[in-house]
Amino acid sequence: MTPLRNILFIMCDQLRADYLGCYGHATIRTPNLDDLASRSVRFDRAYVQSPVCGPSRMSFYTGRYVSSHGANWNRTPLRVDERTMADFLTPMGIEPAIVGKTHIKADTETLGRLGVHEDTVDQRLEGGFVDIARDDGVHRNAAVDGDIAYNRYLRSKGFDGENPWETWANSASGPDGEILSAWSLRNARQPARIPEAYSETAYMTDRAIEYIEAKGDDPWCLHLSYIKPHWPYMAPAPYNDMYGPDDIKPAIRSDAEKDDPHPIAQVMMAEGDSMAFHQDEARETIIPTYMGLISQIDAHVGRILATLKAIGRDQDTLVVFTSDHGDFLGDHWLADKAMFYEPGVRIPLIVYDPRPEADKTRGSVCDDLVEAIDLVPTFLGAVDGPSSHRLEGQSLIPVLHGTGNSGREAVFSELDYGYIATGRELALPATQSVGRMVRTKDWKYVHFQTLPCQLFDLRNDPDELRNLGADPDYADIRAEMQGHLLEWQLALRSRVTETDEDVSSWLDRMLARGAEKSAW
Amino acid sequence: MTPLRNILFIMCDQLRADYLGCYGHATIRTPNLDDLASRSVRFDRAYVQSPVCGPSRMSFYTGRYVSSHGANWNRTPLRVDERTMADFLTPMGIEPAIVGKTHIKADTETLGRLGVHEDTVDQRLEGGFVDIARDDGVHRNAAVDGDIAYNRYLRSKGFDGENPWETWANSASGPDGEILSAWSLRNARQPARIPEAYSETAYMTDRAIEYIEAKGDDPWCLHLSYIKPHWPYMAPAPYNDMYGPDDIKPAIRSDAEKDDPHPIAQVMMAEGDSMAFHQDEARETIIPTYMGLISQIDAHVGRILATLKAIGRDQDTLVVFTSDHGDFLGDHWLADKAMFYEPGVRIPLIVYDPRPEADKTRGSVCDDLVEAIDLVPTFLGAVDGPSSHRLEGQSLIPVLHGTGNSGREAVFSELDYGYIATGRELALPATQSVGRMVRTKDWKYVHFQTLPCQLFDLRNDPDELRNLGADPDYADIRAEMQGHLLEWQLALRSRVTETDEDVSSWLDRMLARGAEKSAW
């Protein structure tokens, strides 16, 4: 089989699976992604390893669970000896490039201990990626880093200020010329002050197209990592006005959930953004804009795909479209993400393999349980790269080629609640603050270290409205799910400094050195 | 409380707990260690994190379980960002020195990727220890490293040859002047060719005493890590002849164990060294020498303790005496170690704290469940060092001072059977070859990834002769023990690049930067 030469790995931020036309949304318009899906395999049960950006992304990039890579929150430094997809692809001559968001942070403390100067390891600081236009998004406080590339770009186009990301791209103009910030959710329907062509999604797409065109015939892996439709929710015209209240889906929630909430949910429901989504007015204001931002991404993905086709790269490029996690949008009385309900952990995943071997699966829907960590093995499989003992995912190429299925009985996701208000309100010790989800086809079990568990019967309660975590009738199911958690944990790849081959060949190597043990 | 200034951390290799006088052995003579115990706390239920040298030692040195540090076999490189006791003590101005065995191997592959040249990180290659006379022992094949310091020492004393470690220190002379190798167990009662004063234990003790005397009033932590009584079993006179067949304890084993063995045990029972120990003649030949090697160590520990006293260091030095794992010596029809029966995983642990606060516990026996990983926190507690979020053990200082107990419900130990004959004979995949033990006061459960489990009722079967792993009457106990394993795994400290304080303070830090989320 001919290996592919390039990889286009498109990620959205906070795009839940059910907000694409091809995933069944009744009103959203995503013609380019729907068309891509018609030529791809669309995975209907794809899950992230954590419902928060940073830990989820580190799992996407390393092919390892959060328990293994250890970077369990946003900007938690990645251990210096973790390997990312970039580290695997670089030695193959495939340049790993980043446009947009990664949340990768290097462990400069350890580098310093080892006497490694930061200026000698530029690429290492980006997780091995070549920085084309890295931008981690959400730059509210310009003091944090006002000099980001996108701000420089905006200023070069005449959008001045200390932080035009905030004051132009994520603000609207009021009737009297005042600036209406997207941080106030009530402003979500207003058009951003900048023209669409200069918005974040357009800017990143421009950089991506430039990169692909400039690379010519040299092999590349471009991680185009949009920072939308993540909040702040504000879209440039015409996308701010593309959808209205009639286009939105009803919230998935029940009064019982609010009356007897899980302790974690109780804290999160009371936060400002969640409280907003309790009101119909907020949902009717925000969700149309969320949908507009998605349609905008769809349009720009269309531009990229057209570029690939125009220069013939559509024939030798693996294209992946996915997201780092979902968005509750008021479901379960919650905003944002950070719990394990389906709208938080289930992601869109569309994988296009142009080779003839994939012809028989084109346009198909796969309902195997698959995980974010499956992408690195898939990338390596597509370009005929080496496997690695470090990887905890498995290649999806057999699914794409109709020669196998994922075979997973369960998927797993993790989150440390110690960082946020949940940790403080519930007095969770930083060492006992992690929640872990195991989801099979029929059940979802969420284990918390010092709090009650959650259990949902996905066959009879697909909306996860009835928590069976304390129901004595389901003790056997909970035990079964704990068994999955245990086997999962015990199979994690903590032995990173030696390969599987090192293990299996050890005895022979010892014998060859004459080091056998004593005998009578 | 006055912090201590020095730490003397004495480790034996392969010394099982019940082969010291103070641990109840009826015939062995260990007067110096018994005397030390009379001034210390003697821990009666101390367990290693792995019953093999390398992984066990990495747990001793890092204060972390094998699942966390990942160095799961002998000479498996330690991840470059793992911190050892040496790394914690060095910044305090306490020099961490090594005499003897560590099995530490640096991850030179990762160092190379980071552009770190080995000659700039000498101490790093030793796990942070200052190399006084490192010697990992068992140098059968001189080609591996004939130029070890002990060989140079032996040659300087006139004991020539390519590998005098083997041909002088671990060989005897036959009646016709021929060399009788200690690799043949039948030679175990013969005296080593070298005089006792040049044997490994004496040599290492000399180096330790020189070091302690030379340090004067400068604070130090000396890890004196004897490589005996580990095989090859051969002692210099008079220790070869100090004990005889009448002095040895009967083997702990039953015919039923041999008739219906666990698959792992079945493979190990059939190995040459185990087969030897099936014969009374072999036990009567080897065990007296094993005991002699222990009495030799006792004598040399006596020299060190006398040195401490002579120079006043007995007043400001924490003294720990322990071992990296045990030795089956024919128990359960096994030689060596590498299974989780008590003679393999239970170790002697004697901790002497000279401060008045420890007066009320002197000479006491503690039957709390404690682990090898408790030593790094104990060291840091003794010298008033900082705690670390990486550490998975807990300080024993409260036990020493009579102000608390270990509070552990269970101890854990792990071993990867993929490296050895068990892996090959049982066709264990390298990714599914690990056994894990959980031991409470009453039960021991051993979980294997693809093999049947073991369960022992330690109250009614303290010799672990009846495996209840498949007995349906004990399903609830097995479930309870699996619950312990799960909670243990889920609490491992995989977040190494951020501290507990980083977690708990995150929200405040974000709020201080004005990065709160949206609201209506």
Boltz contact constraints between the chains, C-beta under 6 A:
constraints:
  - contact:
      token1: [A, 67]
      token2: [B, 494]
      max_distance: 6.0
  - contact:
      token1: [A, 70]
      token2: [B, 494]
      max_distance: 6.0
  - contact:
      token1: [A, 70]
      token2: [B, 495]
      max_distance: 6.0
  - contact:
      token1: [A, 70]
      token2: [B, 496]
      max_distance: 6.0
  - contact:
      token1: [A, 72]
      token2: [B, 495]
      max_distance: 6.0
  - contact:
      token1: [A, 76]
      token2: [B, 497]
      max_distance: 6.0
  - contact:
      token1: [A, 76]
      token2: [B, 498]
      max_distance: 6.0
  - contact:
      token1: [A, 77]
      token2: [B, 497]
      max_distance: 6.0
  - contact:
      token1: [A, 79]
      token2: [B, 81]
      max_distance: 6.0
  - contact:
      token1: [A, 80]
      token2: [B, 81]
      max_distance: 6.0
  - contact:
      token1: [A, 81]
      token2: [B, 79]
      max_distance: 6.0
  - contact:
      token1: [A, 81]
      token2: [B, 80]
      max_distance: 6.0
  - contact:
      token1: [A, 81]
      token2: [B, 110]
      max_distance: 6.0
  - contact:
      token1: [A, 107]
      token2: [B, 497]
      max_distance: 6.0
  - contact:
      token1: [A, 110]
      token2: [B, 81]
      max_distance: 6.0
  - contact:
      token1: [A, 114]
      token2: [B, 116]
      max_distance: 6.0
  - contact:
      token1: [A, 115]
      token2: [B, 120]
      max_distance: 6.0
  - contact:
      token1: [A, 116]
      token2: [B, 114]
      max_distance: 6.0
  - contact:
      token1: [A, 120]
      token2: [B, 115]
      max_distance: 6.0
  - contact:
      token1: [A, 140]
      token2: [B, 515]
      max_distance: 6.0
  - contact:
      token1: [A, 141]
      token2: [B, 513]
      max_distance: 6.0
  - contact:
      token1: [A, 141]
      token2: [B, 514]
      max_distance: 6.0
  - contact:
      token1: [A, 141]
      token2: [B, 515]
      max_distance: 6.0
  - contact:
      token1: [A, 183]
      token2: [B, 518]
      max_distance: 6.0
  - contact:
      token1: [A, 185]
      token2: [B, 518]
      max_distance: 6.0
  - contact:
      token1: [A, 185]
      token2: [B, 520]
      max_distance: 6.0
  - contact:
      token1: [A, 186]
      token2: [B, 520]
      max_distance: 6.0
  - contact:
      token1: [A, 231]
      token2: [B, 518]
      max_distance: 6.0
  - contact:
      token1: [A, 272]
      token2: [B, 519]
      max_distance: 6.0
  - contact:
      token1: [A, 273]
      token2: [B, 517]
      max_distance: 6.0
  - contact:
      token1: [A, 273]
      token2: [B, 518]
      max_distance: 6.0
  - contact:
      token1: [A, 276]
      token2: [B, 520]
      max_distance: 6.0
  - contact:
      token1: [A, 282]
      token2: [B, 520]
      max_distance: 6.0
  - contact:
      token1: [A, 418]
      token2: [B, 503]
      max_distance: 6.0
  - contact:
      token1: [A, 419]
      token2: [B, 503]
      max_distance: 6.0
  - contact:
      token1: [A, 419]
      token2: [B, 506]
      max_distance: 6.0
  - contact:
      token1: [A, 420]
      token2: [B, 507]
      max_distance: 6.0
  - contact:
      token1: [A, 430]
      token2: [B, 500]
      max_distance: 6.0
  - contact:
      token1: [A, 430]
      token2: [B, 503]
      max_distance: 6.0
  - contact:
      token1: [A, 430]
      token2: [B, 504]
      max_distance: 6.0
  - contact:
      token1: [A, 482]
      token2: [B, 486]
      max_distance: 6.0
  - contact:
      token1: [A, 485]
      token2: [B, 486]
      max_distance: 6.0
  - contact:
      token1: [A, 486]
      token2: [B, 482]
      max_distance: 6.0
  - contact:
      token1: [A, 486]
      token2: [B, 485]
      max_distance: 6.0
  - contact:
      token1: [A, 486]
      token2: [B, 486]
      max_distance: 6.0
  - contact:
      token1: [A, 489]
      token2: [B, 489]
      max_distance: 6.0
  - contact:
      token1: [A, 494]
      token2: [B, 67]
      max_distance: 6.0
  - contact:
      token1: [A, 494]
      token2: [B, 70]
      max_distance: 6.0
  - contact:
      token1: [A, 495]
      token2: [B, 70]
      max_distance: 6.0
  - contact:
      token1: [A, 495]
      token2: [B, 72]
      max_distance: 6.0
  - contact:
      token1: [A, 496]
      token2: [B, 70]
      max_distance: 6.0
  - contact:
      token1: [A, 497]
      token2: [B, 77]
      max_distance: 6.0
  - contact:
      token1: [A, 497]
      token2: [B, 107]
      max_distance: 6.0
  - contact:
      token1: [A, 498]
      token2: [B, 76]
      max_distance: 6.0
  - contact:
      token1: [A, 500]
      token2: [B, 430]
      max_distance: 6.0
  - contact:
      token1: [A, 503]
      token2: [B, 418]
      max_distance: 6.0
  - contact:
      token1: [A, 503]
      token2: [B, 419]
      max_distance: 6.0
  - contact:
      token1: [A, 503]
      token2: [B, 430]
      max_distance: 6.0
  - contact:
      token1: [A, 504]
      token2: [B, 430]
      max_distance: 6.0
  - contact:
      token1: [A, 506]
      token2: [B, 419]
      max_distance: 6.0
  - contact:
      token1: [A, 507]
      token2: [B, 420]
      max_distance: 6.0
  - contact:
      token1: [A, 513]
      token2: [B, 141]
      max_distance: 6.0
  - contact:
      token1: [A, 514]
      token2: [B, 141]
      max_distance: 6.0
  - contact:
      token1: [A, 515]
      token2: [B, 140]
      max_distance: 6.0
  - contact:
      token1: [A, 515]
      token2: [B, 141]
      max_distance: 6.0
  - contact:
      token1: [A, 517]
      token2: [B, 273]
      max_distance: 6.0
  - contact:
      token1: [A, 518]
      token2: [B, 183]
      max_distance: 6.0
  - contact:
      token1: [A, 518]
      token2: [B, 185]
      max_distance: 6.0
  - contact:
      token1: [A, 518]
      token2: [B, 231]
      max_distance: 6.0
  - contact:
      token1: [A, 518]
      token2: [B, 273]
      max_distance: 6.0
  - contact:
      token1: [A, 519]
      token2: [B, 272]
      max_distance: 6.0
  - contact:
      token1: [A, 520]
      token2: [B, 185]
      max_distance: 6.0
  - contact:
      token1: [A, 520]
      token2: [B, 186]
      max_distance: 6.0
  - contact:
      token1: [A, 520]
      token2: [B, 276]
      max_distance: 6.0
  - contact:
      token1: [A, 520]
      token2: [B, 282]
      max_distance: 6.0
